[in-house]
Amino acid sequence: MNKNIKIKNLLNKQVVILDGATGTELQKNGLPAGACPEIWCLKNPSVIQDVHAAYVKAGAQIIYTCSFGANRFKLKQYGVKKDVYSVNLELARLARQACGKKALVAGDIGPTGLFVEPFGPLGFEEAVDAFKEQARGLIDGGCDLIVIETMIDIQETRAALLAVKELSDIFTMASMTFEKDGHTLGGTPPESALITLQSLGADAVGCNCSAGPEQMAEFIAAMKPYATVPLLAKPNAGIPRLEGLKTVFDMDAKTFAGHARKLLSAGANLLGGCCGTTPEHIAALAKAIGGRKPAKPNRASLAALSSSRSFLHLDENQPLFVIGERINPTGKKALQEE
């Protein structure tokens, strides 16, 4: 059976459980402060495979590869000389071996750490090229799907999604991070993110990190009326706080799983955990909501316009909209022609 069909069939049958945090689990098992997690995992493969296996045992149906920062820009910061393709290929194979046939493997693509022009130094085509070399390694390494996550810039997210789609028709999820005000750091609201990404071919859209499950339910609820694809949520274990120089998350597994029901009610189809979550959190989540019937997307199609900071739903029952002329308040003919 085609992998995409298999994933879509699974999503049609039940709520799907994603894994939890990777970085904190690696730190518990010896990852030194300041080390490159991806390269450390390649040197200590049994550790990352044990983390993957623990999440599978906890009930996760999709496991993320430890390749979040395995792009040319992040690896260069660590002085890594190994080529990007090989790093991602090997990390994907480690996850594949750890999961076997017990869980699906999602190739994890995170941000470059740079803003795309005109707000930063990274050219759009350069971003596409960078994400493409990462995605190629993940796909060739045996990943069942791709996840683009923890994005704060809609332009960078577009670049990553286009990179994957130019390579393959592999099932691709795109997830952004929203601040307390309900916008990304770049000013994009959940609705605009959803409309933009699903129109570009994302097979699932959602949010991760930044917030605990209670606030994240608000972001999912904002997306739901406009969604033509499944929605995903991977919240932190509550709001982080500093304890000395250490970031601490206080939400225990039982409380985390209890809040997950609000995410289900808001419309999430795929649920897991981000920073501060552990296999215990995912086990509690799987016990609380695993196997439940999923919420179907509200619509099969959507007519809408979206910029990075606003959106407009075009409904046949609404009055005529005048779009664009406000950029030409003086009515100059030359500007109209342009």
C-alpha positions in Angstrom: 0.0 0.0 0.0 1.2 3.5 -0.8 2.6 5.2 2.3 0.5 8.3 1.8 -2.7 6.3 1.6 -1.7 4.3 4.7 -1.2 7.5 6.7 -4.4 9.1 5.5 -6.3 5.9 6.3 -4.9 6.0 9.8 -5.9 9.6 10.2 -9.4 8.8 9.0 -9.8 6.0 11.6 -8.4 7.6 14.8 -6.6 10.4 16.6 -2.9 9.8 16.0 -0.3 10.0 18.8 3.0 11.8 18.1 6.1 11.4 20.2 7.5 13.9 22.8 10.6 15.9 23.4 13.9 14.6 22.1 16.5 17.2 23.3 15.8 16.9 27.0 15.8 13.1 26.8 19.2 13.2 25.2 20.5 15.6 27.9 19.3 13.1 30.5 21.4 10.5 28.8 24.7 12.3 28.4 24.3 15.0 25.7 26.8 17.7 26.8 25.7 21.4 26.9 26.7 23.1 23.7 27.1 19.9 21.7 25.4 19.4 18.3 22.6 17.0 19.0 22.5 15.5 15.5 26.3 14.7 15.4 26.3 13.5 19.0 23.5 11.1 18.1 25.5 9.7 15.2 28.4 9.1 17.6 26.1 7.6 20.2 23.4 5.8 18.1 22.1 3.6 20.9 21.0 6.6 23.0 18.8 8.1 20.3 17.5 4.7 19.4 16.6 4.1 23.0 14.7 7.4 23.1 12.8 6.5 19.9 12.0 3.1 21.3 10.8 4.5 24.6 8.3 6.7 22.8 7.1 3.8 20.6 6.6 1.7 23.8 4.6 4.7 25.3 2.2 4.6 22.4 3.5 7.0 19.9 2.5 6.1 16.3 4.7 8.7 14.6 8.4 9.2 15.7 10.4 12.3 14.7 14.0 11.8 13.5 16.6 13.7 15.5 17.4 16.0 12.6 15.7 19.2 13.7 18.9 21.3 13.2 20.5 19.2 10.5 20.5 21.9 7.9 23.7 23.5 6.4 23.4 26.7 8.4 23.0 25.1 11.8 25.6 22.4 11.2 28.1 25.1 10.0 27.7 26.8 13.4 29.0 23.7 15.0 31.9 23.4 12.5 30.4 20.1 11.1 32.3 19.0 8.0 30.1 16.0 7.2 27.7 16.7 4.3 24.1 17.5 5.1 22.7 14.7 3.0 24.6 12.0 4.8 23.8 13.4 8.3 20.1 13.2 7.6 20.3 9.9 5.8 22.0 8.3 8.8 19.6 9.9 11.4 16.6 8.6 9.4 18.0 5.1 9.3 18.6 5.1 13.0 15.0 6.0 13.6 13.8 3.5 11.1 15.8 0.7 12.8 14.5 1.7 16.2 10.9 1.8 15.2 10.8 -1.2 12.9 7.2 -1.6 11.8 5.8 -0.5 15.1 5.6 3.2 14.2 5.9 5.6 11.3 9.0 7.7 11.0 8.7 11.5 10.3 11.8 13.2 8.9 12.1 16.3 11.1 13.0 19.7 9.5 13.5 22.7 11.7 14.3 26.3 11.0 17.6 27.6 9.8 17.8 30.3 12.4 17.8 33.0 9.7 15.0 35.1 8.4 14.2 35.1 4.7 14.5 38.3 2.7 13.4 41.1 3.0 13.4 40.6 6.8 16.7 38.7 6.9 19.8 37.7 4.9 18.5 34.4 3.6 17.4 34.4 -0.1 14.2 32.4 -0.7 15.8 30.2 -3.4 18.8 29.6 -1.1 16.4 28.5 1.6 14.6 26.1 -0.7 18.0 24.6 -1.8 19.1 24.1 1.8 15.9 22.4 2.8 15.9 20.3 -0.3 19.3 18.7 0.5 18.1 17.9 4.0 14.8 16.5 2.9 16.5 14.3 0.2 18.6 12.6 2.9 15.6 12.0 5.2 13.5 10.6 2.3 16.3 8.3 1.1 16.9 7.2 4.7 13.5 5.6 4.8 11.2 8.2 6.3 7.4 7.6 5.9 6.6 11.3 6.0 8.2 14.7 6.6 7.4 17.2 9.4 8.4 20.9 9.1 8.2 22.2 12.7 8.8 25.0 15.2 8.7 27.6 12.4 8.4 31.3 13.2 8.6 32.7 9.7 5.9 31.9 7.1 8.3 32.6 4.3 10.8 30.1 5.6 8.0 27.6 6.1 6.9 28.1 2.5 10.5 27.5 1.4 10.7 24.3 3.3 7.4 23.0 2.1 8.1 23.8 -1.5 11.5 22.1 -1.2 9.9 18.9 0.0 7.1 19.0 -2.6 9.6 19.6 -5.5 11.4 16.4 -4.4 8.5 14.1 -3.7 4.8 13.7 -3.1 5.6 12.3 0.4 3.0 13.1 3.2 4.2 16.4 4.7 3.1 18.2 7.9 3.9 21.8 8.6 3.8 23.2 12.2 4.5 26.8 13.3 5.1 28.3 16.7 2.8 31.0 18.1 3.5 33.5 20.8 1.1 34.4 23.7 -0.6 37.1 21.5 -1.6 34.4 19.0 0.9 35.3 16.3 4.2 34.0 15.2 7.3 36.1 15.9 6.9 37.3 12.3 3.3 38.4 13.0 1.4 35.6 11.3 -1.9 34.5 12.9 -2.9 30.8 12.9 -5.5 31.3 10.2 -3.1 32.8 7.8 -0.5 30.1 8.4 -3.1 27.4 7.8 -4.6 28.9 4.6 -1.1 29.5 3.1 0.4 26.1 4.0 -2.6 23.9 3.0 -2.9 25.8 -0.3 0.8 24.9 -1.0 0.2 21.2 -0.5 0.7 20.6 3.2 -1.1 17.3 4.2 -1.5 18.4 7.8 -0.9 21.8 9.5 -0.7 22.8 13.1 1.4 24.2 15.9 4.1 23.1 18.4 6.2 24.4 21.2 5.8 28.0 22.6 2.7 27.2 24.7 1.1 24.7 27.0 -1.8 22.6 25.8 -4.5 24.9 27.2 -3.4 28.0 25.1 -2.5 25.8 22.1 -6.2 24.8 22.0 -7.0 28.4 21.1 -4.7 28.3 18.1 -6.1 25.0 16.9 -9.7 26.4 17.3 -8.8 29.4 15.2 -7.6 27.2 12.4 -10.4 24.7 12.5 -13.1 26.6 10.6 -10.8 27.0 7.6 -9.1 23.6 7.6 -9.3 21.3 4.6 -6.5 19.1 6.1 -5.9 17.4 9.5 -4.6 19.6 12.3 -1.7 18.7 14.6 -0.7 20.0 18.1 2.5 19.3 20.0 2.4 21.6 23.1 5.1 22.0 25.8 4.6 20.6 29.2 3.2 23.9 30.4 4.8 27.3 30.5 8.6 27.1 31.1 10.3 28.9 34.0 13.9 29.4 34.9 15.4 27.6 37.9 18.9 29.0 38.1 20.2 28.5 34.6 17.9 25.6 33.9 14.6 25.7 32.0 12.0 23.8 33.9 8.5 22.6 32.8 6.2 21.8 35.7 3.2 20.1 34.1 3.1 16.4 35.0 2.0 13.6 32.7 -1.6 13.3 34.1 -2.3 17.0 33.9 -0.9 17.2 30.4 -3.1 14.3 29.2 -6.1 15.9 30.8 -5.6 19.2 28.9 -5.2 17.2 25.7 -9.0 16.7 25.6 -9.4 20.4 25.0 -7.1 20.1 22.0 -9.3 17.3 20.7 -12.4 19.4 21.2 -10.7 22.3 19.4 -10.2 20.0 16.3 -6.7 18.4 16.6 -6.2 15.1 14.8 -2.6 14.5 15.7 -1.3 15.1 19.2 2.0 14.7 20.9 4.4 16.7 23.1 7.2 19.2 22.7 9.6 20.7 25.2 9.5 19.2 28.7 7.4 16.2 27.7 8.7 12.6 28.3 7.7 9.1 27.4 5.5 9.2 30.5 3.6 12.2 29.1 3.1 10.4 25.8 2.0 7.2 27.6 -0.6 9.2 29.6 -1.7 11.0 26.4 -2.1 7.7 24.6 -4.1 6.2 27.5 -6.4 9.2 27.6 -7.2 9.8 23.9 -5.6 6.9 21.9 -7.9 5.3 19.4 -10.6 8.0 19.6 -12.4 9.0 16.4 -10.8 12.0 14.7 -12.5 15.3 14.0 -13.0 15.6 10.3 -11.8 18.8 8.4 -14.6 21.3 8.3 -14.6 21.6 4.5 -13.3 19.9 1.4 -12.2 23.2 -0.2 -11.7 26.8 0.7 -11.7 30.1 -1.2 -9.5 32.5 0.8 -6.8 35.1 0.4 -3.9 35.4 2.8 -0.9 37.5 3.4 1.7 36.9 6.1 -0.3 38.9 8.6 -4.0 38.8 7.6 -6.5 36.7 5.7 -9.8 37.0 4.0 -12.3 34.2 3.6 -14.3 34.5 0.4 -17.8 33.3 1.0 -20.6 33.3 -1.6 -23.1 34.6 0.9 -20.9 37.7 1.8 -21.1 41.0 -0.1 -18.6 42.2 -2.7 -15.1 42.8 -1.5 -12.9 45.5 -2.9 -9.3 44.3 -2.7 -6.1 46.1 -3.4 -7.1 49.7 -4.2 -6.2 50.9 -0.7 -2.5 50.7 -1.7 -3.3 53.4 -4.2 -5.3 56.0 -2.2 -4.6 58.8 -4.7 -5.9 56.8 -7.6 -2.7 57.3 -9.7 -3.2 55.7 -13.1 0.5 54.8 -13.4 0.3 52.8 -10.1 -2.9 51.1 -11.3 -1.2 50.0 -14.5 1.7 48.6 -12.5 
